[in-house]
């Protein structure tokens, strides 16, 4: 680096260092020296090493192509630092200039916020479950002489309580994701059973809204290793989304197929939820996976959402080693495609 660049970096209040891919320090500014001193050599060397086949975090800044990282958060000596790659540095050894920002206080504030949200939401689930149980009991009584007006009101109350419970569950999952506590407990799972369970739970809603909800899949779908609860939640969420934006007399189909390799061994299971709804504008398709992002389409069934549903679905699918994509034509319909690996299937 030029003497001018060094003089400029020395004046920066944030720690900056030029580091090789082996962890040696070619340059450090005054702020870096004040923050880390001689300890930096030890943890940078550890960050460069590969352990049990896994790369150290430092090596991620030296990858080529689309895999190269430009920013990351990591724990250094009990503090959380956000590390940004400023530039590649020419020299005898491959080097990068990195800026270090202490975000410990920010992380602690986020954790406190997440814990508070989780506590409040947990406290709401109890009484809401009681309300749901009471409504279901009243509406399930055969031969009851409830006036039709009151019956409509009770049915609407049941629908709104279901919506509230879904919102609460989304907030709980979001809180776990943000705090890094979103964990999948794997067990042998039959995808066929998940689809049947999801469709059955929403069939009455579809009938009430005069929508045809169909399911079709082969009988030989293999088991995978995953969470029955979370995968069912993801599929129910996708079908519920279709119900919100599909008009009366519309069609929603839920299907699955097995993709095999050249030796006819199952490799992936592809689940598709397709509707004849209003579709998504091309400019809004990518943002639907972001938290708090929603399309400008208004639900045909009323009621808003948190903007977290599809974000959580994506997190669930990725936690199972899968991926999710969408294809949509405005005014025609939407297809959500979930691909799950069979290579993780139980023996």
C-alpha positions as CSV (number, residue, x, y, z in Angstrom):
1,X,0.0,0.0,0.0
2,X,1.1,3.6,-0.6
3,X,2.2,5.8,2.2
4,X,-0.8,8.0,1.6
5,X,-3.2,5.0,2.1
6,X,-1.4,4.0,5.3
7,X,-1.6,7.5,6.7
8,X,-5.3,7.5,5.9
9,X,-6.0,4.2,7.5
10,X,-4.0,5.2,10.6
11,X,-6.5,8.0,11.2
12,X,-9.6,5.8,11.0
13,X,-11.3,5.2,14.3
14,X,-12.3,1.6,13.3
15,X,-9.7,-1.2,13.6
16,X,-8.3,-2.1,10.1
17,X,-5.7,-4.8,9.2
18,X,-4.2,-6.3,6.1
19,X,-4.2,-10.0,6.6
20,X,-2.9,-12.9,4.5
21,X,-4.9,-16.2,4.1
22,X,-2.5,-17.9,6.5
23,X,-3.5,-15.4,9.2
24,X,-0.3,-13.3,9.3
25,X,-0.7,-9.5,9.7
26,X,1.0,-7.4,7.0
27,X,-0.4,-4.1,8.4
28,X,-2.5,-2.9,11.3
29,X,-3.7,0.7,12.0
30,X,-3.5,2.4,15.3
31,X,-7.2,1.5,16.2
32,X,-6.5,-2.2,15.5
33,X,-3.4,-2.1,17.8
34,X,-5.3,-0.4,20.6
35,X,-8.3,-2.9,20.3
36,X,-6.4,-6.2,19.9
37,X,-2.7,-5.7,20.6
38,X,-0.6,-8.8,20.4
39,X,-3.6,-11.2,20.9
40,X,-4.6,-10.7,17.2
41,X,-1.8,-12.9,15.9
42,X,-3.2,-15.9,17.9
43,X,-6.8,-15.7,16.9
44,X,-6.1,-14.7,13.3
45,X,-3.9,-17.8,13.0
46,X,-6.8,-20.0,14.4
47,X,-9.3,-18.3,12.1
48,X,-7.2,-19.3,9.0
49,X,-6.9,-23.0,9.9
50,X,-9.2,-25.7,8.6
51,X,-10.6,-28.0,11.3
52,X,-12.3,-31.3,10.6
53,X,-12.6,-30.3,6.9
54,X,-14.3,-27.0,7.8
55,X,-12.6,-23.8,6.7
56,X,-11.7,-21.1,9.2
57,X,-13.7,-18.0,8.9
58,X,-10.8,-16.0,7.5
59,X,-10.4,-18.2,4.5
60,X,-13.9,-17.2,3.4
61,X,-12.6,-13.8,2.4
62,X,-10.2,-15.5,-0.1
63,X,-12.6,-17.7,-2.0
64,X,-13.1,-16.9,-5.7
65,X,-16.3,-16.4,-7.5
66,X,-19.7,-16.0,-6.0
67,X,-18.7,-17.9,-2.8
68,X,-16.4,-15.1,-1.6
69,X,-17.7,-13.4,1.5
70,X,-17.5,-9.6,2.0
71,X,-18.9,-9.4,5.6
72,X,-19.5,-11.7,8.5
73,X,-20.0,-11.6,12.3
74,X,-17.7,-13.6,14.6
75,X,-16.8,-14.0,18.2
76,X,-13.3,-12.6,19.1
77,X,-12.1,-12.8,22.7
78,X,-15.7,-12.8,24.1
79,X,-16.8,-9.9,21.9
80,X,-18.9,-10.0,18.7
81,X,-17.3,-8.2,15.7
82,X,-18.7,-7.5,12.3
83,X,-15.8,-7.9,9.8
84,X,-16.0,-6.1,6.4
85,X,-13.7,-6.8,3.5
86,X,-12.5,-3.4,2.2
87,X,-10.4,-4.6,-0.7
88,X,-7.9,-7.1,-2.0
89,X,-4.3,-6.0,-1.5
90,X,-1.6,-6.8,-4.1
91,X,1.7,-8.3,-2.7
92,X,3.8,-11.3,-2.4
93,X,1.1,-13.2,-0.5
94,X,-2.7,-13.0,-1.1
95,X,-4.0,-10.4,1.3
96,X,-7.2,-8.6,2.1
97,X,-7.9,-5.4,4.1
98,X,-10.5,-6.0,6.8
99,X,-12.4,-3.5,9.0
100,X,-13.6,-4.7,12.4
101,X,-16.6,-3.2,14.1
102,X,-17.6,-4.2,17.7
103,X,-21.3,-5.0,17.6
104,X,-21.6,-6.7,20.9
105,X,-24.0,-4.1,22.4
106,X,-26.2,-4.4,19.3
107,X,-26.3,-8.2,19.5
108,X,-27.1,-8.1,23.2
109,X,-29.9,-5.6,22.5
110,X,-31.3,-7.8,19.8
111,X,-31.1,-10.8,22.1
112,X,-33.0,-8.9,24.8
113,X,-35.6,-7.9,22.3
114,X,-35.9,-11.5,21.0
115,X,-36.2,-12.8,24.6
116,X,-38.9,-10.3,25.5
117,X,-40.9,-11.0,22.3
118,X,-40.7,-14.8,23.0
119,X,-41.9,-14.3,26.6
120,X,-44.9,-12.1,25.6
121,X,-45.9,-14.5,22.7
122,X,-45.7,-17.5,25.0
123,X,-47.9,-15.8,27.5
124,X,-50.5,-15.1,24.8
125,X,-50.7,-18.7,23.5
126,X,-52.3,-20.0,26.7
127,X,-55.4,-17.9,26.9
128,X,-55.8,-18.0,23.1
129,X,-55.7,-21.8,23.1
130,X,-58.5,-21.7,25.7
131,X,-60.6,-19.5,23.5
132,X,-60.0,-21.8,20.5
133,X,-61.0,-24.8,22.5
134,X,-64.2,-23.2,23.7
135,X,-65.2,-22.1,20.1
136,X,-64.4,-25.5,18.7
137,X,-66.5,-27.2,21.4
138,X,-69.5,-25.0,20.8
139,X,-69.4,-25.3,17.1
140,X,-69.0,-29.1,17.2
141,X,-72.2,-29.7,19.1
142,X,-74.7,-31.5,16.9
143,X,-78.3,-30.5,17.0
144,X,-77.5,-27.3,18.8
145,X,-80.2,-24.6,18.3
146,X,-77.8,-21.7,17.9
147,X,-79.4,-18.8,15.9
148,X,-77.9,-18.5,12.4
149,X,-76.6,-15.0,13.2
150,X,-74.7,-16.2,16.3
151,X,-73.5,-19.2,14.4
152,X,-71.9,-16.9,11.8
153,X,-70.4,-14.7,14.5
154,X,-68.9,-17.8,16.3
155,X,-67.5,-19.1,13.0
156,X,-65.9,-15.8,12.2
157,X,-64.4,-15.7,15.8
158,X,-63.0,-19.2,15.3
159,X,-61.4,-18.1,12.0
160,X,-59.9,-15.0,13.6
161,X,-58.6,-17.1,16.6
162,X,-56.9,-19.4,14.1
163,X,-55.3,-16.5,12.3
164,X,-54.1,-15.1,15.7
165,X,-52.5,-18.4,16.6
166,X,-50.7,-18.6,13.3
167,X,-49.3,-15.1,13.9
168,X,-48.2,-16.0,17.4
169,X,-46.4,-19.2,16.1
170,X,-44.7,-17.1,13.4
171,X,-43.4,-14.7,15.9
172,X,-42.1,-17.5,18.1
173,X,-40.3,-19.1,15.2
174,X,-38.9,-15.7,14.0
175,X,-37.6,-15.1,17.6
176,X,-35.8,-18.4,17.5
177,X,-34.3,-17.8,14.1
178,X,-33.0,-14.3,15.0
179,X,-31.5,-15.6,18.2
180,X,-29.8,-18.5,16.5
181,X,-31.9,-21.1,18.5
182,X,-33.9,-22.4,15.5
183,X,-33.0,-26.1,15.6
184,X,-34.5,-29.0,13.7
185,X,-34.7,-32.3,15.7
186,X,-34.4,-34.9,12.9
187,X,-36.6,-38.0,12.8
188,X,-37.8,-40.4,10.0
189,X,-40.5,-38.5,8.2
190,X,-42.9,-39.6,5.4
191,X,-43.5,-36.6,3.1
192,X,-46.7,-38.4,1.9
193,X,-48.0,-38.1,5.5
194,X,-47.1,-34.4,5.7
195,X,-49.0,-33.6,2.5
196,X,-52.1,-35.5,3.6
197,X,-52.0,-33.9,7.1
198,X,-51.6,-30.4,5.6
199,X,-54.4,-30.8,3.0
200,X,-56.8,-32.4,5.6
201,X,-56.2,-29.5,8.1
202,X,-57.2,-26.9,5.4
203,X,-59.9,-28.8,3.5
204,X,-62.7,-27.3,5.6
205,X,-61.3,-23.8,5.0
206,X,-61.1,-24.4,1.3
207,X,-64.7,-25.7,1.2
208,X,-65.9,-22.8,3.2
209,X,-64.3,-20.4,0.7
210,X,-65.6,-22.5,-2.3
211,X,-62.1,-23.4,-3.5
212,X,-61.1,-26.8,-4.8
213,X,-58.1,-28.2,-2.9
214,X,-56.7,-31.4,-4.4
215,X,-53.7,-33.6,-3.6
216,X,-51.9,-36.1,-5.8
217,X,-48.6,-38.0,-5.2
218,X,-47.1,-41.4,-5.9
219,X,-47.2,-44.1,-3.2
220,X,-43.4,-44.8,-3.2
221,X,-42.2,-41.5,-1.8
222,X,-39.2,-42.4,0.4
223,X,-38.7,-41.2,4.0
224,X,-36.4,-38.3,4.8
225,X,-34.8,-37.2,8.0
226,X,-36.4,-34.0,9.4
227,X,-39.0,-32.4,11.6
228,X,-42.6,-33.6,11.0
229,X,-43.9,-30.6,12.8
230,X,-41.8,-28.0,11.0
231,X,-42.2,-29.4,7.5
232,X,-46.0,-29.7,8.1
233,X,-46.0,-26.1,9.2
234,X,-44.2,-25.0,6.1
235,X,-46.6,-26.8,3.7
236,X,-49.6,-25.6,5.6
237,X,-48.3,-22.0,5.3
238,X,-47.8,-22.3,1.6
239,X,-51.3,-23.7,1.1
240,X,-52.8,-21.0,3.4
241,X,-51.1,-18.4,1.2
242,X,-52.7,-19.8,-1.9
243,X,-56.1,-19.8,-0.1
244,X,-55.7,-16.1,0.6
245,X,-55.2,-15.1,-3.0
246,X,-57.3,-17.7,-4.9
247,X,-60.9,-16.6,-5.9
248,X,-64.0,-18.7,-5.5
249,X,-64.2,-21.7,-7.8
250,X,-60.5,-21.6,-8.0
251,X,-58.1,-24.6,-7.8
252,X,-55.2,-25.4,-5.5
253,X,-53.2,-28.6,-6.2
254,X,-50.6,-30.1,-3.9
255,X,-48.3,-32.7,-5.6
256,X,-45.1,-34.5,-5.1
257,X,-42.7,-36.4,-7.2
258,X,-39.4,-38.3,-6.7
259,X,-36.4,-37.3,-8.8
260,X,-34.0,-40.2,-9.3
261,X,-30.4,-40.4,-10.5
262,X,-29.0,-42.5,-13.3
263,X,-29.0,-45.6,-11.2
264,X,-32.7,-45.0,-10.2
265,X,-31.8,-44.1,-6.7
266,X,-34.1,-41.4,-5.2
267,X,-32.2,-38.1,-4.9
268,X,-34.8,-35.5,-4.2
269,X,-38.4,-35.1,-3.5
270,X,-40.1,-32.2,-5.2
271,X,-43.3,-30.8,-3.6
272,X,-45.3,-28.3,-5.6
273,X,-48.2,-26.2,-4.5
274,X,-50.0,-24.6,-7.5
275,X,-52.9,-22.2,-7.4
276,X,-55.1,-20.4,-9.9
277,X,-54.9,-17.2,-7.9
278,X,-54.0,-13.6,-8.8
279,X,-50.3,-14.3,-9.1
280,X,-47.3,-12.2,-8.1
281,X,-45.9,-9.2,-10.1
282,X,-42.5,-10.0,-11.6
283,X,-40.9,-7.1,-9.7
284,X,-42.1,-8.4,-6.3
285,X,-41.1,-12.1,-6.6
286,X,-37.6,-11.9,-5.1
287,X,-38.7,-9.8,-2.1
288,X,-41.4,-12.3,-0.9
289,X,-38.7,-14.3,0.9
290,X,-37.5,-11.3,2.9
291,X,-38.8,-10.7,6.5
292,X,-41.5,-8.1,6.8
293,X,-41.9,-8.0,3.0
294,X,-45.4,-8.6,1.4
295,X,-46.7,-8.3,-2.1
296,X,-49.1,-5.4,-2.8
297,X,-51.9,-7.9,-3.6
298,X,-54.7,-7.7,-1.1
299,X,-55.9,-11.0,0.4
300,X,-59.3,-12.0,-0.9
301,X,-60.2,-13.4,2.6
302,X,-59.3,-10.3,4.7
303,X,-56.8,-10.1,7.5
304,X,-53.2,-9.1,7.3
305,X,-50.1,-10.9,8.3
306,X,-46.7,-10.3,9.9
307,X,-44.8,-10.5,6.6
308,X,-42.8,-13.4,8.2
309,X,-44.6,-16.5,6.8
310,X,-42.5,-17.1,3.7
311,X,-39.3,-16.0,5.4
312,X,-39.9,-18.7,8.0
313,X,-40.9,-21.3,5.4
314,X,-37.6,-20.7,3.6
315,X,-35.6,-21.1,6.9
316,X,-37.4,-24.4,7.6
317,X,-36.7,-25.7,4.1
318,X,-33.0,-24.7,4.2
319,X,-32.6,-26.2,7.7
320,X,-33.6,-29.5,6.0
321,X,-30.9,-29.1,3.3
322,X,-33.5,-28.2,0.7
323,X,-34.5,-25.2,-1.3
324,X,-37.7,-23.3,-2.3
325,X,-38.5,-21.4,-5.4
326,X,-41.5,-19.7,-7.0
327,X,-42.9,-19.3,-10.5
328,X,-45.8,-16.9,-11.0
329,X,-47.8,-15.2,-13.7
330,X,-49.9,-12.3,-12.7
331,X,-53.6,-13.0,-13.2
332,X,-52.9,-16.7,-13.9
333,X,-51.5,-18.2,-10.7
334,X,-48.5,-19.2,-8.6
335,X,-46.4,-22.4,-8.1
336,X,-44.3,-22.8,-5.0
337,X,-41.7,-25.6,-5.4
338,X,-40.0,-27.2,-2.4
339,X,-37.1,-29.5,-3.1
340,X,-35.9,-31.8,-0.3
341,X,-32.9,-34.1,-0.4
342,X,-33.4,-37.9,0.0
343,X,-29.7,-38.5,0.7
344,X,-30.5,-37.6,4.3
345,X,-33.1,-40.3,4.5
346,X,-33.1,-42.7,7.4
347,X,-31.8,-46.1,6.6
